[in-house]
């Protein structure tokens, strides 16, 4: 009977470790899910970084010159210079 205990104990340990691999914390499905979440978060971070870069460039332009201010005033507020005629073209 003593010679059956060691293989039985080793098989029990193998079953426990195998169960941990598939169902426990840090299991294969759990790691795959976390990898997907990480990829999605990296994509959101990249998009946010691009938006931040655009805003930083706009702030820099506003601080450095009046061209950007004039462009915003014309585009967003419809302002015109003296002696100019405002023409708006719409698509049908």
N, C-alpha and C positions, 0 to 999 in steps of 0.2 A: 504494500500500500504506500510506502514511503517513496517509491520511485514514480508514482502517479501524481503526487502533489506538485512537484516542480513543473511538469508540463501543463497541468491544470492551472497553476498560478500564472505561468507565462501566457497561456491562451486567454485567461481572464484579463491580464494587463493589456494584451493586444486588442481585445474587444473594447476595453475602456478607452484606450488611446485612439482607436479607430472611431468610436462614437464621438470623442472630443473633436476629432478632425472634421466630422460632418455635421455635428449638431451643437457643439459647445461654443464658448466664446472664442473668437478668432477662427471660426470654421471656414471652410472653403466658400460656401454661399455668402457668409457674412463679409468676407474679404472682397468678394466680387461686387457685392452691393456697395461697400465703402469705396471701391475703386471707381464705380460709376458715379457716385456722389462727388468724389474728388474731381473727376473730369468735368462734371457739370459746374462745380464751384470754380474751377479754373477758367471755364468759358465765361462765367459771370464776371469774374475778376478782370479778365481781358477786356470785356465790353465796358466795364466801369473805368478801367484805365484809359481806354480810348476816349471815353466821354470826358474824363478829367483832363486829358491832354488837349482836347479841343477847347475846353473852357479856359485852361491856362493860356493857350495861344490867343484866345479872344481877349482875355484880361491884359496880356502883354501888348496886344495891338491897341487896346483902348488907352493904355498908359503911355505908349510911345508916340502915337500920332492921331491926328484928327480924321484921317481917311476912314477909319473904321467907324468912328462916330457919325460921319457924314453918310456912310453906306447904310448904317442901321437907321438913321433918321429918315433917309429916303425910302428904304425898303419897308420898315415897320410902321412908320408914322405918316408916310406919304408926303413928306416935306419937299419943297422945291426951292431953288434959288431965285432971287429976284430976276425978272425978265425971262423966266423959263415957262414953258407950257407943259403941263402934266398930261401925258397920254397913257391910257391904260388899255392893254390889249388882252382880251379874254378869248379862251379857246371854246369852241362850240362842242 
